[in-house]
Amino acid sequence: MSLYRKETSWDLGTGYQVSLDVNDQLQKIIIKLKNKVSIINEIKDAYSVECNSFIVVKIEEGNTPGLY
């Protein structure tokens, strides 16, 4: 019996950084992905997959970072 996976994931992050502005870390991720848009779109088309992005924020001592 073959296994069919409905979901898989790739992980790209900045590692833990102290910041109250999530945009600082987001810009670092965008720079890494900027030249990969055509490759990502080719994978999407070839395998009929969907791409999702998630931002995980760790809140410490009640300091809520800015999200915009």
Distance bins in CASP14 RR format, pairs under 12 A and 6 or more apart:
PFRMAT RR
TARGET T0000
AUTHOR 0000-0000-0000
RMODE 2
METHOD distances of the structure
MODEL  1
5 47 0 0 0 0 0 1 0 0 0 0 0
5 49 0 0 0 0 0 1 0 0 0 0 0
6 49 0 0 0 0 0 1 0 0 0 0 0
6 50 0 0 0 0 0 1 0 0 0 0 0
7 49 0 0 0 0 1 0 0 0 0 0 0
7 50 0 0 0 0 1 0 0 0 0 0 0
7 51 0 0 0 0 0 1 0 0 0 0 0
7 52 0 0 0 0 1 0 0 0 0 0 0
8 43 0 0 0 0 0 1 0 0 0 0 0
8 47 0 0 0 0 0 1 0 0 0 0 0
8 49 0 0 0 0 1 0 0 0 0 0 0
8 50 0 0 0 0 0 1 0 0 0 0 0
8 51 0 0 0 0 0 1 0 0 0 0 0
8 52 0 0 0 0 0 1 0 0 0 0 0
9 49 0 0 0 0 0 1 0 0 0 0 0
9 50 0 0 0 0 0 1 0 0 0 0 0
9 51 0 0 0 0 0 1 0 0 0 0 0
9 52 0 0 0 0 1 0 0 0 0 0 0
9 53 0 0 0 0 0 1 0 0 0 0 0
9 54 0 0 0 0 1 0 0 0 0 0 0
10 32 0 0 0 0 0 1 0 0 0 0 0
10 33 0 0 0 0 0 1 0 0 0 0 0
10 36 0 0 0 0 0 1 0 0 0 0 0
10 40 0 0 0 0 0 1 0 0 0 0 0
10 43 0 0 0 0 0 1 0 0 0 0 0
10 49 0 0 0 0 0 1 0 0 0 0 0
10 51 0 0 0 0 1 0 0 0 0 0 0
10 52 0 0 0 0 0 1 0 0 0 0 0
10 53 0 0 0 0 0 1 0 0 0 0 0
10 54 0 0 0 0 0 1 0 0 0 0 0
11 29 0 0 0 0 0 1 0 0 0 0 0
11 53 0 0 0 0 0 1 0 0 0 0 0
11 54 0 0 0 0 1 0 0 0 0 0 0
11 56 0 0 0 0 0 1 0 0 0 0 0
12 25 0 0 0 0 0 1 0 0 0 0 0
12 26 0 0 0 0 0 1 0 0 0 0 0
12 28 0 0 0 0 1 0 0 0 0 0 0
12 29 1 0 0 1 0 0 0 0 0 0 0
12 30 0 0 0 0 0 1 0 0 0 0 0
12 31 0 0 0 0 0 1 0 0 0 0 0
12 32 1 0 0 1 0 0 0 0 0 0 0
12 33 1 0 0 1 0 0 0 0 0 0 0
12 36 0 0 0 0 1 0 0 0 0 0 0
12 40 0 0 0 0 0 1 0 0 0 0 0
12 51 0 0 0 0 0 1 0 0 0 0 0
12 53 0 0 0 0 1 0 0 0 0 0 0
12 54 0 0 0 0 0 1 0 0 0 0 0
12 55 0 0 0 0 0 1 0 0 0 0 0
12 56 0 0 0 0 0 1 0 0 0 0 0
13 25 1 0 0 1 0 0 0 0 0 0 0
13 26 0 0 0 0 0 1 0 0 0 0 0
13 28 1 0 0 1 0 0 0 0 0 0 0
13 29 1 0 0 1 0 0 0 0 0 0 0
13 30 0 0 0 0 0 1 0 0 0 0 0
13 31 0 0 0 0 0 1 0 0 0 0 0
13 32 0 0 0 0 1 0 0 0 0 0 0
13 33 0 0 0 0 0 1 0 0 0 0 0
13 53 0 0 0 0 0 1 0 0 0 0 0
13 54 0 0 0 0 0 1 0 0 0 0 0
13 55 0 0 0 0 1 0 0 0 0 0 0
13 56 0 0 0 0 1 0 0 0 0 0 0
14 22 0 0 0 0 0 1 0 0 0 0 0
14 23 0 0 0 0 0 1 0 0 0 0 0
14 24 0 0 0 0 1 0 0 0 0 0 0
14 25 1 0 1 0 0 0 0 0 0 0 0
14 26 0 0 0 0 1 0 0 0 0 0 0
14 27 0 0 0 0 1 0 0 0 0 0 0
14 28 1 0 1 0 0 0 0 0 0 0 0
14 29 1 0 0 1 0 0 0 0 0 0 0
14 30 0 0 0 0 0 1 0 0 0 0 0
14 31 0 0 0 0 0 1 0 0 0 0 0
14 32 0 0 0 0 1 0 0 0 0 0 0
14 55 0 0 0 0 0 1 0 0 0 0 0
14 56 0 0 0 0 0 1 0 0 0 0 0
14 57 0 0 0 0 0 1 0 0 0 0 0
14 58 0 0 0 0 0 1 0 0 0 0 0
15 25 0 0 0 0 1 0 0 0 0 0 0
15 28 0 0 0 0 1 0 0 0 0 0 0
15 29 0 0 0 0 0 1 0 0 0 0 0
15 56 0 0 0 0 0 1 0 0 0 0 0
15 58 0 0 0 0 0 1 0 0 0 0 0
16 25 0 0 0 0 1 0 0 0 0 0 0
16 56 0 0 0 0 0 1 0 0 0 0 0
16 57 0 0 0 0 0 1 0 0 0 0 0
16 58 1 0 0 1 0 0 0 0 0 0 0
16 60 0 0 0 0 0 1 0 0 0 0 0
17 24 1 0 0 1 0 0 0 0 0 0 0
17 25 1 0 0 1 0 0 0 0 0 0 0
17 26 0 0 0 0 0 1 0 0 0 0 0
17 27 0 0 0 0 0 1 0 0 0 0 0
17 28 0 0 0 0 1 0 0 0 0 0 0
17 29 0 0 0 0 0 1 0 0 0 0 0
17 57 0 0 0 0 0 1 0 0 0 0 0
17 58 0 0 0 0 1 0 0 0 0 0 0
17 65 0 0 0 0 0 1 0 0 0 0 0
18 24 0 0 0 0 0 1 0 0 0 0 0
18 25 0 0 0 0 0 1 0 0 0 0 0
18 58 0 0 0 0 1 0 0 0 0 0 0
18 59 0 0 0 0 0 1 0 0 0 0 0
18 60 0 0 0 0 1 0 0 0 0 0 0
18 61 0 0 0 0 0 1 0 0 0 0 0
18 63 0 0 0 0 1 0 0 0 0 0 0
18 65 0 0 0 0 1 0 0 0 0 0 0
19 25 1 0 0 1 0 0 0 0 0 0 0
19 26 0 0 0 0 0 1 0 0 0 0 0
19 27 0 0 0 0 0 1 0 0 0 0 0
19 28 0 0 0 0 0 1 0 0 0 0 0
19 57 0 0 0 0 1 0 0 0 0 0 0
19 58 0 0 0 0 0 1 0 0 0 0 0
19 59 0 0 0 0 0 1 0 0 0 0 0
19 60 0 0 0 0 0 1 0 0 0 0 0
19 63 0 0 0 0 1 0 0 0 0 0 0
19 64 0 0 0 0 0 1 0 0 0 0 0
19 65 1 0 0 1 0 0 0 0 0 0 0
19 66 0 0 0 0 1 0 0 0 0 0 0
19 67 0 0 0 0 0 1 0 0 0 0 0
20 57 0 0 0 0 0 1 0 0 0 0 0
20 58 0 0 0 0 0 1 0 0 0 0 0
20 59 0 0 0 0 0 1 0 0 0 0 0
20 60 0 0 0 0 0 1 0 0 0 0 0
20 61 0 0 0 0 0 1 0 0 0 0 0
20 62 0 0 0 0 0 1 0 0 0 0 0
20 63 1 0 0 1 0 0 0 0 0 0 0
20 64 1 0 0 1 0 0 0 0 0 0 0
20 65 1 0 1 0 0 0 0 0 0 0 0
20 66 1 0 0 1 0 0 0 0 0 0 0
20 67 0 0 0 0 0 1 0 0 0 0 0
21 27 0 0 0 0 1 0 0 0 0 0 0
21 28 0 0 0 0 0 1 0 0 0 0 0
21 57 0 0 0 0 0 1 0 0 0 0 0
21 63 0 0 0 0 0 1 0 0 0 0 0
21 64 0 0 0 0 0 1 0 0 0 0 0
21 65 1 0 0 1 0 0 0 0 0 0 0
21 66 1 0 1 0 0 0 0 0 0 0 0
21 67 0 0 0 0 1 0 0 0 0 0 0
21 68 0 0 0 0 1 0 0 0 0 0 0
22 28 0 0 0 0 0 1 0 0 0 0 0
22 29 0 0 0 0 0 1 0 0 0 0 0
22 55 1 0 0 1 0 0 0 0 0 0 0
22 56 0 0 0 0 1 0 0 0 0 0 0
22 57 1 0 0 1 0 0 0 0 0 0 0
22 58 0 0 0 0 0 1 0 0 0 0 0
22 59 0 0 0 0 0 1 0 0 0 0 0
22 64 0 0 0 0 0 1 0 0 0 0 0
22 65 1 0 1 0 0 0 0 0 0 0 0
22 66 1 0 1 0 0 0 0 0 0 0 0
22 67 1 0 1 0 0 0 0 0 0 0 0
22 68 0 0 0 0 1 0 0 0 0 0 0
23 29 0 0 0 0 0 1 0 0 0 0 0
23 30 0 0 0 0 1 0 0 0 0 0 0
23 55 0 0 0 0 0 1 0 0 0 0 0
23 57 0 0 0 0 0 1 0 0 0 0 0
23 65 0 0 0 0 1 0 0 0 0 0 0
23 66 1 0 0 1 0 0 0 0 0 0 0
23 67 0 0 0 0 1 0 0 0 0 0 0
23 68 1 0 0 1 0 0 0 0 0 0 0
24 30 0 0 0 0 0 1 0 0 0 0 0
24 31 0 0 0 0 0 1 0 0 0 0 0
24 65 0 0 0 0 1 0 0 0 0 0 0
24 66 0 0 0 0 0 1 0 0 0 0 0
24 67 0 0 0 0 0 1 0 0 0 0 0
24 68 0 0 0 0 0 1 0 0 0 0 0
25 31 0 0 0 0 0 1 0 0 0 0 0
25 32 0 0 0 0 0 1 0 0 0 0 0
25 55 0 0 0 0 1 0 0 0 0 0 0
25 56 0 0 0 0 0 1 0 0 0 0 0
25 57 0 0 0 0 1 0 0 0 0 0 0
25 58 0 0 0 0 0 1 0 0 0 0 0
25 65 0 0 0 0 1 0 0 0 0 0 0
25 66 0 0 0 0 0 1 0 0 0 0 0
25 67 0 0 0 0 0 1 0 0 0 0 0
26 32 0 0 0 0 0 1 0 0 0 0 0
26 33 0 0 0 0 0 1 0 0 0 0 0
26 53 0 0 0 0 1 0 0 0 0 0 0
26 54 0 0 0 0 0 1 0 0 0 0 0
26 55 1 0 0 1 0 0 0 0 0 0 0
26 56 0 0 0 0 0 1 0 0 0 0 0
26 57 0 0 0 0 0 1 0 0 0 0 0
26 65 0 0 0 0 0 1 0 0 0 0 0
26 66 0 0 0 0 0 1 0 0 0 0 0
26 67 0 0 0 0 1 0 0 0 0 0 0
26 68 0 0 0 0 1 0 0 0 0 0 0
27 33 0 0 0 0 0 1 0 0 0 0 0
27 34 0 0 0 0 0 1 0 0 0 0 0
28 34 0 0 0 0 0 1 0 0 0 0 0
29 36 0 0 0 0 0 1 0 0 0 0 0
29 53 0 0 0 0 1 0 0 0 0 0 0
29 54 0 0 0 0 0 1 0 0 0 0 0
29 55 0 0 0 0 1 0 0 0 0 0 0
29 56 0 0 0 0 0 1 0 0 0 0 0
30 36 0 0 0 0 0 1 0 0 0 0 0
30 37 0 0 0 0 0 1 0 0 0 0 0
30 53 0 0 0 0 0 1 0 0 0 0 0
30 55 0 0 0 0 0 1 0 0 0 0 0
32 40 0 0 0 0 0 1 0 0 0 0 0
33 39 0 0 0 0 1 0 0 0 0 0 0
33 40 1 0 0 1 0 0 0 0 0 0 0
33 41 0 0 0 0 0 1 0 0 0 0 0
33 51 0 0 0 0 0 1 0 0 0 0 0
33 53 0 0 0 0 1 0 0 0 0 0 0
34 40 0 0 0 0 0 1 0 0 0 0 0
36 42 0 0 0 0 0 1 0 0 0 0 0
36 43 0 0 0 0 1 0 0 0 0 0 0
36 44 0 0 0 0 0 1 0 0 0 0 0
36 51 0 0 0 0 0 1 0 0 0 0 0
37 43 0 0 0 0 0 1 0 0 0 0 0
37 44 0 0 0 0 0 1 0 0 0 0 0
37 51 0 0 0 0 0 1 0 0 0 0 0
38 44 0 0 0 0 0 1 0 0 0 0 0
38 45 0 0 0 0 0 1 0 0 0 0 0
39 45 0 0 0 0 0 1 0 0 0 0 0
39 46 0 0 0 0 0 1 0 0 0 0 0
39 51 0 0 0 0 0 1 0 0 0 0 0
40 46 0 0 0 0 0 1 0 0 0 0 0
40 47 0 0 0 0 0 1 0 0 0 0 0
40 49 0 0 0 0 1 0 0 0 0 0 0
40 50 0 0 0 0 0 1 0 0 0 0 0
40 51 1 0 0 1 0 0 0 0 0 0 0
40 52 0 0 0 0 0 1 0 0 0 0 0
40 53 0 0 0 0 0 1 0 0 0 0 0
41 47 0 0 0 0 0 1 0 0 0 0 0
41 49 0 0 0 0 0 1 0 0 0 0 0
41 51 0 0 0 0 1 0 0 0 0 0 0
42 49 0 0 0 0 0 1 0 0 0 0 0
42 51 0 0 0 0 0 1 0 0 0 0 0
43 49 1 0 0 1 0 0 0 0 0 0 0
43 50 0 0 0 0 0 1 0 0 0 0 0
43 51 0 0 0 0 1 0 0 0 0 0 0
44 50 1 0 0 1 0 0 0 0 0 0 0
44 51 1 0 0 1 0 0 0 0 0 0 0
44 52 0 0 0 0 0 1 0 0 0 0 0
45 51 0 0 0 0 0 1 0 0 0 0 0
55 65 0 0 0 0 1 0 0 0 0 0 0
55 66 0 0 0 0 0 1 0 0 0 0 0
55 67 1 0 0 1 0 0 0 0 0 0 0
55 68 0 0 0 0 0 1 0 0 0 0 0
56 65 0 0 0 0 0 1 0 0 0 0 0
56 67 0 0 0 0 0 1 0 0 0 0 0
57 63 0 0 0 0 0 1 0 0 0 0 0
57 64 0 0 0 0 1 0 0 0 0 0 0
57 65 1 0 1 0 0 0 0 0 0 0 0
57 66 0 0 0 0 1 0 0 0 0 0 0
57 67 1 0 0 1 0 0 0 0 0 0 0
58 64 0 0 0 0 0 1 0 0 0 0 0
58 65 0 0 0 0 1 0 0 0 0 0 0
59 65 1 0 0 1 0 0 0 0 0 0 0
59 66 0 0 0 0 0 1 0 0 0 0 0
59 67 0 0 0 0 0 1 0 0 0 0 0
END
